[in-house]
C-alpha cells in the first residue's frame, strides 16, 4: 500500500516524482515535525572536531565519570534547526493573546529587558563585596519603597522567590509574632475563593487549615468566618480580588473581626494587577501580602521562573520579617542587614528564606516598569485591566454561563462555567477547540467552586481589536459545544499533536529516552 501524505496526494495519481516512494513526514506545510534530538544525531558522531583534552589529575574523587555521557553529536545547522523548530511549537505572549485566568500573562516591555541586561545588573554576583554593588542595592531599596507606598504597608521582605514562597514568608511572620507573645494558636482559615496554594503554605508552616465557604455571589461568607473565630485561630489567608474575579467588599470588616479575635490577616496579592494604584491593602487592615513582581510588574512567568514574590508587612509583623534586607544610611551608602548585625536592628526576625537576597533580574524589570508608568500610569493599569475583563464577560455571557455576572463588575478576570453545553461536552472540549482557533486555552476547572470553570484574564495590555478577535473565536467554539458538534470532541486538529490522555500523561509520564533495542535475526 502506498502511503498518503497530508495533502491527499498518492504516487499513482501521476506526477514527475511518481517513481520515488511516498513517505509520511508528519510535516504540516511549513510546520515541520520535530524528531527527538537523540534521533537526529547519535552518540557515536560529533558535529565539531576538538583536540584531545590534556591529561590532568582527577579532582572529583568517586564522582568522576567512567563512561560516555551519551549525548547525540549534532552539526551546528542541526542544532540550530532543532531548537528553532521546537520554539515554533511553543505558544508565547510575543505571538498572541494569552487568556490564562489568575496568571496575568501580559506584555513585557522591551525597556525592562534592556535594563535587566545592563552589565552592572546582569553580571552582579551575590558574593561580591557590598561596596561593589551599591547600584544594585539602591535598585532593591528603591523598589522596596515603591512597594510600601503602593500598598500602604510598613515594611517589605524582598527575598521570597515567587508567590507561594511569599505566602510561606508571611505565614512564618505570623507564626513568629504568635510565638513572641506566647500564643499557641494553630488554625489558619482559608476561604473557598482563595488561591489553591494558600492552604498548602499554611500546612507547610505547621498550621491546620479550615475552609470558609463562599456566598452565592462568590465572596467570603463573613458570618461563617466570624462565627469560626476563636482563641485557636492564628489568622486568615484571603485572596483579594478573589479567584472568582471579584473584589471582597467586606475586606475591612474581615480584618477588623480577625484582629479583634487576636489573629492576623494574610492577603494573597497575586491579583494585585486589578487594584494597583487604586486600592492600598494596608488601608484594609491586611498584615501581610505577597506581590508577584513577575505578574503585576511585567515579565510573564512560566517555565519554572524566574519569579519574585516580595511580602509587604504591617507594623505588627515587620519586626519578624526575614533576613537579609537592604538599609540606606545617612551618608547615602547601602548595606545588607545579615545575621551578623541583626541583633542590633532586627532581633526578632524569623530567619533566612534564601541563600542570597533575591532575583536581581526581576527587581530591575519591576522597577523599570514602575518608573516608566509612574503613579498615574499604574492606576491606569488597574482600570484598563478591569475594563478589558468586563468587556469579555459582558460580550460572552449570552453564550456561556457566567455564574457571578450579577455580583457586580468583575475585576481582572471573567469567569464562565460549562453549564448549558450539549450532553457529553465539557470545558475541556472548548479549551481544545480554542487551540484550533490559534489561542492558548484559558485556565480551566479553576476555581473549584464553579463546575467546569473557564477563567479568562485579558490584562490591560490587549487592544479592543485583539479582544474582539478572541471573543469571536470563543463564541464560535462555545456555540459548537452547545450544538453538539462531534468534531469538537477530537480537537485540536491543527496542532502539532492531537488530543492527549492528560490523566495518563500526568500519572505515567515518559521523561527518559532510551535507545530502542536492536532486532537480531533468529539463527
BAKEZA-729824 format. One record per residue (C-alpha): chain; x, y, z; residue in one letter; residue number from 1. Coordinates in steps of 0.25 Angstrom, whole numbers. Layout:
NODE  c      x      y      z  r    k
NODE  A      X      Y      Z  A  NUM
...
This chain:
NODE  c      x      y      z  r    k
NODE  A      0      0      0  X    1
NODE  A      5     14     -3  X    2
NODE  A      6     24      8  X    3
NODE  A     -3     36      6  X    4
NODE  A      3     50     10  X    5
NODE  A     -5     61     17  X    6
NODE  A    -10     67      4  X    7
NODE  A    -16     54      0  X    8
NODE  A     -7     52    -12  X    9
NODE  A     -4     38    -16  X   10
NODE  A      8     33    -24  X   11
NODE  A     -1     26    -34  X   12
NODE  A     -8     39    -38  X   13
NODE  A      3     42    -48  X   14
NODE  A     14     52    -45  X   15
NODE  A     28     55    -49  X   16
NODE  A     32     49    -36  X   17
NODE  A     24     37    -36  X   18
NODE  A     36     28    -37  X   19
NODE  A     40     32    -23  X   20
NODE  A     33     25    -12  X   21
NODE  A     24     33     -3  X   22
NODE  A     27     36     11  X   23
NODE  A     19     41     23  X   24
NODE  A     27     52     29  X   25
NODE  A     17     57     39  X   26
NODE  A     20     71     34  X   27
NODE  A      9     81     33  X   28
NODE  A     12     91     22  X   29
NODE  A     24    100     28  X   30
NODE  A     22     94     42  X   31
NODE  A     32     83     42  X   32
NODE  A     31     70     50  X   33
NODE  A     42     70     61  X   34
NODE  A     49     57     64  X   35
NODE  A     55     55     77  X   36
NODE  A     70     61     78  X   37
NODE  A     75     47     80  X   38
NODE  A     68     42     67  X   39
NODE  A     75     53     59  X   40
NODE  A     89     50     64  X   41
NODE  A     96     39     70  X   42
NODE  A    106     38     82  X   43
NODE  A    116     32     72  X   44
NODE  A    117     45     64  X   45
NODE  A    121     59     66  X   46
NODE  A    118     72     59  X   47
NODE  A    131     78     63  X   48
NODE  A    146     73     63  X   49
NODE  A    153     76     76  X   50
NODE  A    167     73     80  X   51
NODE  A    169     62     91  X   52
NODE  A    168     69    105  X   53
NODE  A    181     69    113  X   54
NODE  A    182     59    124  X   55
NODE  A    181     65    137  X   56
NODE  A    179     59    151  X   57
NODE  A    165     56    155  X   58
NODE  A    159     65    165  X   59
NODE  A    145     59    166  X   60
NODE  A    148     46    174  X   61
NODE  A    138     35    173  X   62
NODE  A    129     45    165  X   63
NODE  A    138     44    153  X   64
NODE  A    130     39    140  X   65
NODE  A    136     26    135  X   66
NODE  A    127     24    122  X   67
NODE  A    122     33    111  X   68
NODE  A    111     43    114  X   69
NODE  A    103     38    103  X   70
NODE  A     98     52     97  X   71
NODE  A     96     52     82  X   72
NODE  A    106     59     73  X   73
NODE  A    100     69     64  X   74
NODE  A    105     79     54  X   75
NODE  A    103     94     56  X   76
NODE  A     91     94     46  X   77
NODE  A     85     82     52  X   78
NODE  A     86     88     66  X   79
NODE  A     80    102     62  X   80
NODE  A     69     96     54  X   81
NODE  A     65     86     65  X   82
NODE  A     63     97     75  X   83
NODE  A     57    107     66  X   84
NODE  A     47     97     61  X   85
NODE  A     43     94     76  X   86
NODE  A     41    109     79  X   87
NODE  A     31    110     67  X   88
NODE  A     23     99     74  X   89
NODE  A     22    107     87  X   90
NODE  A     12    118     89  X   91
NODE  A     17    131     95  X   92
NODE  A     12    145     99  X   93
NODE  A     20    150     88  X   94
NODE  A     12    142     78  X   95
NODE  A     -2    145     82  X   96
NODE  A    -12    147     93  X   97
NODE  A    -11    139    106  X   98
NODE  A    -24    137    113  X   99
NODE  A    -20    129    125  X  100
NODE  A    -28    134    137  X  101
NODE  A    -22    137    150  X  102
NODE  A     -8    137    143  X  103
NODE  A     -6    152    138  X  104
NODE  A      1    148    125  X  105
NODE  A      3    162    120  X  106
NODE  A     13    168    110  X  107
NODE  A     27    170    116  X  108
NODE  A     32    184    111  X  109
NODE  A     46    182    104  X  110
NODE  A     51    194    112  X  111
NODE  A     51    185    124  X  112
NODE  A     59    175    117  X  113
NODE  A     69    185    113  X  114
NODE  A     71    190    127  X  115
NODE  A     72    176    133  X  116
NODE  A     83    173    123  X  117
NODE  A     92    184    127  X  118
NODE  A    105    179    131  X  119
NODE  A    104    185    145  X  120
NODE  A     92    177    148  X  121
NODE  A     93    165    139  X  122
NODE  A    107    161    143  X  123
NODE  A    105    164    158  X  124
NODE  A    110    153    167  X  125
NODE  A    103    150    181  X  126
NODE  A    117    149    188  X  127
NODE  A    123    162    183  X  128
NODE  A    127    172    194  X  129
NODE  A    116    181    197  X  130
NODE  A    124    193    193  X  131
NODE  A    124    188    179  X  132
NODE  A    109    186    177  X  133
NODE  A    104    199    183  X  134
NODE  A     95    202    170  X  135
NODE  A     89    188    171  X  136
NODE  A     85    190    186  X  137
NODE  A     80    204    182  X  138
NODE  A     70    198    172  X  139
NODE  A     65    188    182  X  140
NODE  A     63    199    193  X  141
NODE  A     56    208    183  X  142
NODE  A     47    197    178  X  143
NODE  A     44    193    193  X  144
NODE  A     40    208    195  X  145
NODE  A     31    207    183  X  146
NODE  A     24    194    188  X  147
NODE  A     22    200    202  X  148
NODE  A     16    213    196  X  149
NODE  A      7    206    187  X  150
NODE  A      1    196    197  X  151
NODE  A      1    206    209  X  152
NODE  A      9    196    218  X  153
NODE  A     20    198    228  X  154
NODE  A     31    189    223  X  155
NODE  A     35    179    212  X  156
NODE  A     43    166    211  X  157
NODE  A     49    165    197  X  158
NODE  A     55    151    197  X  159
NODE  A     43    142    194  X  160
NODE  A     45    136    181  X  161
NODE  A     31    135    176  X  162
NODE  A     16    135    180  X  163
NODE  A     15    122    189  X  164
NODE  A     29    125    195  X  165
NODE  A     23    139    199  X  166
NODE  A     11    132    205  X  167
NODE  A     21    124    213  X  168
NODE  A     29    136    217  X  169
NODE  A     16    143    222  X  170
NODE  A     11    131    230  X  171
NODE  A     25    130    236  X  172
NODE  A     24    144    241  X  173
NODE  A     10    142    247  X  174
NODE  A     16    129    254  X  175
NODE  A     28    137    259  X  176
NODE  A     19    148    264  X  177
NODE  A     10    138    272  X  178
NODE  A     22    131    278  X  179
NODE  A     27    145    283  X  180
NODE  A     15    147    291  X  181
NODE  A     14    132    295  X  182
NODE  A      1    129    288  X  183
NODE  A      0    115    283  X  184
NODE  A    -11    117    272  X  185
NODE  A    -11    106    262  X  186
NODE  A    -22    109    252  X  187
NODE  A    -22    117    239  X  188
NODE  A    -35    119    232  X  189
NODE  A    -35    119    217  X  190
NODE  A    -48    123    208  X  191
NODE  A    -52    115    197  X  192
NODE  A    -49    126    187  X  193
NODE  A    -35    127    191  X  194
NODE  A    -23    122    182  X  195
NODE  A    -20    107    183  X  196
NODE  A     -6    109    189  X  197
NODE  A    -11    117    201  X  198
NODE  A    -15    104    209  X  199
NODE  A     -3     97    205  X  200
NODE  A      6    109    210  X  201
NODE  A     -1    109    223  X  202
NODE  A      0     94    225  X  203
NODE  A     15     94    221  X  204
NODE  A     17    104    232  X  205
NODE  A     11     95    243  X  206
NODE  A     -3    100    244  X  207
NODE  A    -16     92    242  X  208
NODE  A    -25     98    231  X  209
NODE  A    -40    100    231  X  210
NODE  A    -49    104    220  X  211
NODE  A    -58    116    220  X  212
NODE  A    -70    115    210  X  213
NODE  A    -73    126    199  X  214
NODE  A    -87    133    198  X  215
NODE  A    -96    131    186  X  216
NODE  A    -89    143    179  X  217
NODE  A    -75    137    180  X  218
NODE  A    -70    145    192  X  219
NODE  A    -65    141    206  X  220
NODE  A    -77    138    216  X  221
NODE  A    -74    148    226  X  222
NODE  A    -84    142    236  X  223
NODE  A    -77    128    235  X  224
NODE  A    -64    134    237  X  225
NODE  A    -67    142    249  X  226
NODE  A    -74    130    255  X  227
NODE  A    -62    121    254  X  228
NODE  A    -52    132    260  X  229
NODE  A    -47    128    274  X  230
NODE  A    -34    126    282  X  231
NODE  A    -29    115    273  X  232
NODE  A    -29    123    260  X  233
NODE  A    -16    129    257  X  234
NODE  A    -21    137    244  X  235
NODE  A    -28    136    231  X  236
NODE  A    -22    135    217  X  237
NODE  A    -31    142    207  X  238
NODE  A    -29    145    192  X  239
NODE  A    -34    159    188  X  240
NODE  A    -38    161    178  X  241
NODE  A    -42    147    179  X  242
NODE  A    -41    135    169  X  243
NODE  A    -55    137    164  X  244
NODE  A    -50    151    159  X  245
NODE  A    -58    159    170  X  246
NODE  A    -53    169    180  X  247
NODE  A    -56    165    194  X  248
NODE  A    -65    176    199  X  249
NODE  A    -65    172    213  X  250
NODE  A    -49    172    214  X  251
NODE  A    -49    183    224  X  252
NODE  A    -59    176    233  X  253
NODE  A    -52    163    231  X  254
NODE  A    -39    169    236  X  255
NODE  A    -45    176    248  X  256
NODE  A    -52    163    252  X  257
NODE  A    -39    155    251  X  258
NODE  A    -31    165    259  X  259
NODE  A    -42    166    270  X  260
NODE  A    -41    151    272  X  261
NODE  A    -25    152    273  X  262
NODE  A    -22    147    259  X  263
NODE  A    -15    153    247  X  264
NODE  A    -19    155    232  X  265
NODE  A    -11    150    221  X  266
NODE  A    -15    154    207  X  267
NODE  A    -11    147    194  X  268
NODE  A     -6    158    185  X  269
NODE  A     -5    150    172  X  270
NODE  A    -17    158    167  X  271
NODE  A    -11    172    170  X  272
NODE  A    -11    175    156  X  273
NODE  A    -26    179    157  X  274
NODE  A    -25    189    168  X  275
NODE  A    -10    194    167  X  276
NODE  A    -11    209    169  X  277
NODE  A    -26    209    173  X  278
NODE  A    -26    201    186  X  279
NODE  A    -16    201    197  X  280
NODE  A    -17    187    204  X  281
NODE  A    -11    193    217  X  282
NODE  A    -24    202    218  X  283
NODE  A    -32    189    218  X  284
NODE  A    -25    184    231  X  285
NODE  A    -16    174    224  X  286
NODE  A     -4    169    232  X  287
NODE  A      4    162    221  X  288
NODE  A      3    161    206  X  289
NODE  A     12    156    195  X  290
NODE  A     13    163    182  X  291
NODE  A     17    155    169  X  292
NODE  A     27    164    162  X  293
NODE  A     26    155    150  X  294
NODE  A     11    157    149  X  295
NODE  A      7    171    153  X  296
NODE  A     20    178    149  X  297
NODE  A     22    170    136  X  298
NODE  A     31    159    132  X  299
NODE  A     21    148    129  X  300
NODE  A     24    136    137  X  301
NODE  A     24    121    133  X  302
NODE  A     34    110    130  X  303
NODE  A     39    110    144  X  304
NODE  A     43    124    146  X  305
NODE  A     49    134    149  X  306
NODE  A     39    139    159  X  307
NODE  A     39    148    171  X  308
NODE  A     29    150    182  X  309
NODE  A     33    161    192  X  310
NODE  A     24    162    204  X  311
NODE  A     19    175    210  X  312
NODE  A     17    175    225  X  313
NODE  A      9    183    234  X  314
NODE  A     15    190    246  X  315
NODE  A     11    178    255  X  316
NODE  A     18    168    246  X  317
NODE  A     30    176    241  X  318
NODE  A     39    172    253  X  319
NODE  A     38    158    249  X  320
NODE  A     42    159    235  X  321
NODE  A     53    150    229  X  322
NODE  A     68    154    226  X  323
NODE  A     75    159    219  X  324
NODE  A     69    173    215  X  325
NODE  A     75    186    210  X  326
NODE  A     78    198    219  X  327
NODE  A     81    212    214  X  328
NODE  A     90    220    223  X  329
NODE  A     91    235    225  X  330
NODE  A    103    237    216  X  331
NODE  A     95    230    204  X  332
NODE  A    102    217    204  X  333
NODE  A     95    203    205  X  334
NODE  A     98    191    213  X  335
NODE  A     91    178    215  X  336
NODE  A     86    174    229  X  337
NODE  A     90    160    231  X  338
NODE  A     91    151    243  X  339
NODE  A    104    157    248  X  340
NODE  A     97    171    250  X  341
NODE  A     82    166    252  X  342
NODE  A     83    166    267  X  343
NODE  A     85    181    267  X  344
NODE  A     74    185    258  X  345
NODE  A     65    173    255  X  346
NODE  A     66    164    266  X  347
NODE  A     52    157    265  X  348
NODE  A     54    152    250  X  349
NODE  A     49    138    248  X  350
NODE  A     62    136    240  X  351
NODE  A     66    134    226  X  352
NODE  A     58    129    214  X  353
NODE  A     68    128    203  X  354
NODE  A     83    128    201  X  355
NODE  A     84    142    196  X  356
NODE  A     76    154    195  X  357
NODE  A     67    151    183  X  358
NODE  A     65    151    168  X  359
NODE  A     72    163    162  X  360
NODE  A     67    162    148  X  361
NODE  A     53    163    154  X  362
NODE  A     56    175    162  X  363
NODE  A     61    183    151  X  364
NODE  A     50    179    142  X  365
NODE  A     39    183    152  X  366
NODE  A     46    196    156  X  367
NODE  A     47    199    141  X  368
NODE  A     32    196    139  X  369
NODE  A     28    205    151  X  370
NODE  A     37    217    147  X  371
NODE  A     33    217    133  X  372
NODE  A     18    216    137  X  373
NODE  A     18    226    149  X  374
NODE  A      7    226    159  X  375
NODE  A     -3    231    149  X  376
NODE  A      1    220    139  X  377
NODE  A      0    209    149  X  378
NODE  A    -14    214    153  X  379
NODE  A    -18    213    138  X  380
NODE  A    -12    199    138  X  381
NODE  A    -23    194    148  X  382
NODE  A    -34    202    141  X  383
NODE  A    -31    196    127  X  384
NODE  A    -29    182    133  X  385
NODE  A    -43    183    139  X  386
NODE  A    -49    189    127  X  387
NODE  A    -44    178    118  X  388
NODE  A    -49    167    127  X  389
NODE  A    -63    173    128  X  390
NODE  A    -63    175    113  X  391
NODE  A    -60    160    111  X  392
NODE  A    -70    156    122  X  393
NODE  A    -82    164    116  X  394
NODE  A    -79    160    102  X  395
NODE  A    -80    145    105  X  396
NODE  A    -90    144    116  X  397
NODE  A   -101    141    106  X  398
NODE  A    -94    129    100  X  399
NODE  A    -86    124    113  X  400
NODE  A    -92    123    127  X  401
NODE  A    -85    134    135  X  402
NODE  A    -89    129    149  X  403
NODE  A    -85    142    156  X  404
NODE  A    -89    152    145  X  405
NODE  A   -100    158    155  X  406
NODE  A    -90    160    166  X  407
NODE  A    -85    173    161  X  408
NODE  A    -74    177    151  X  409
NODE  A    -63    167    151  X  410
NODE  A    -49    171    154  X  411
NODE  A    -37    165    146  X  412
NODE  A    -43    153    140  X  413
NODE  A    -56    147    135  X  414
NODE  A    -61    134    140  X  415
NODE  A    -70    125    132  X  416
NODE  A    -76    110    134  X  417
NODE  A    -79     99    125  X  418
NODE  A    -94     99    129  X  419
NODE  A   -102     99    116  X  420
NODE  A    -93     91    107  X  421
NODE  A    -99     79    100  X  422
NODE  A    -99     65    107  X  423
NODE  A    -85     59    107  X  424
NODE  A    -78     73    104  X  425
NODE  A    -69     79    114  X  426
NODE  A    -60     91    117  X  427
NODE  A    -48     82    112  X  428
NODE  A    -55     82     98  X  429
NODE  A    -56     97     98  X  430
NODE  A    -41     98    102  X  431
NODE  A    -36     88     92  X  432
NODE  A    -45     95     81  X  433
NODE  A    -38    109     84  X  434
NODE  A    -25    103     80  X  435
NODE  A    -30    101     66  X  436
NODE  A    -34    115     66  X  437
NODE  A    -20    119     69  X  438
NODE  A    -21    122     84  X  439
NODE  A    -15    116     97  X  440
NODE  A    -27    112    105  X  441
NODE  A    -31    119    117  X  442
NODE  A    -30    114    131  X  443
NODE  A    -39    102    132  X  444
NODE  A    -46     95    144  X  445
NODE  A    -41    106    154  X  446
NODE  A    -47    111    163  X  447
NODE  A    -53     99    168  X  448
NODE  A    -65    106    174  X  449
NODE  A    -70    107    159  X  450
NODE  A    -73     94    151  X  451
NODE  A    -65     93    138  X  452
NODE  A    -59    107    141  X  453
NODE  A    -53    115    130  X  454
NODE  A    -45    127    135  X  455
NODE  A    -41    138    125  X  456
NODE  A    -31    149    129  X  457
NODE  A    -28    159    117  X  458
NODE  A    -20    168    126  X  459
NODE  A    -18    183    122  X  460
NODE  A     -8    181    110  X  461
NODE  A    -18    176    100  X  462
NODE  A    -25    185     90  X  463
NODE  A    -40    184     87  X  464
NODE  A    -37    178     73  X  465
NODE  A    -30    167     80  X  466
NODE  A    -41    165     90  X  467
NODE  A    -52    165     79  X  468
NODE  A    -44    154     71  X  469
NODE  A    -43    145     83  X  470
NODE  A    -57    147     87  X  471
NODE  A    -61    143     73  X  472
NODE  A    -53    131     74  X  473
NODE  A    -58    127     87  X  474
NODE  A    -72    129     83  X  475
NODE  A    -71    121     71  X  476
NODE  A    -65    109     79  X  477
NODE  A    -76    111     90  X  478
NODE  A    -87    110     80  X  479
NODE  A    -81     98     74  X  480
NODE  A    -81     91     88  X  481
NODE  A    -95     95     91  X  482
NODE  A   -100     90     77  X  483
NODE  A    -92     76     80  X  484
NODE  A    -82     78     68  X  485
NODE  A    -76     64     69  X  486
NODE  A    -63     69     62  X  487
NODE  A    -60     77     75  X  488
NODE  A    -58     64     83  X  489
NODE  A    -46     61     75  X  490
NODE  A    -40     75     75  X  491
NODE  A    -29     80     73  X  492
NODE  A    -28     76     58  X  493
NODE  A    -17     86     54  X  494
NODE  A     -8     86     66  X  495
NODE  A      6     78     65  X  496
NODE  A      0     68     74  X  497
NODE  A    -15     63     75  X  498
NODE  A    -22     62     88  X  499
NODE  A    -15     54     98  X  500
NODE  A    -20     46    110  X  501
NODE  A    -16     56    120  X  502
NODE  A    -19     48    132  X  503
NODE  A     -9     37    127  X  504
NODE  A      1     47    123  X  505
NODE  A      1     53    137  X  506
NODE  A      1     40    144  X  507
NODE  A     10     32    135  X  508
NODE  A     20     42    128  X  509
NODE  A     31     37    119  X  510
NODE  A     42     46    123  X  511
NODE  A     54     38    119  X  512
NODE  A     58     34    105  X  513
NODE  A     65     20    103  X  514
NODE  A     71     15     90  X  515
NODE  A     62      5     84  X  516
NODE  A     67    -10     85  X  517
NODE  A     73    -15     72  X  518
NODE  A     65    -26     66  X  519
NODE  A     74    -38     64  X  520
NODE  A     70    -49     53  X  521
NODE  A     68    -63     58  X  522
NODE  A     79    -73     55  X  523
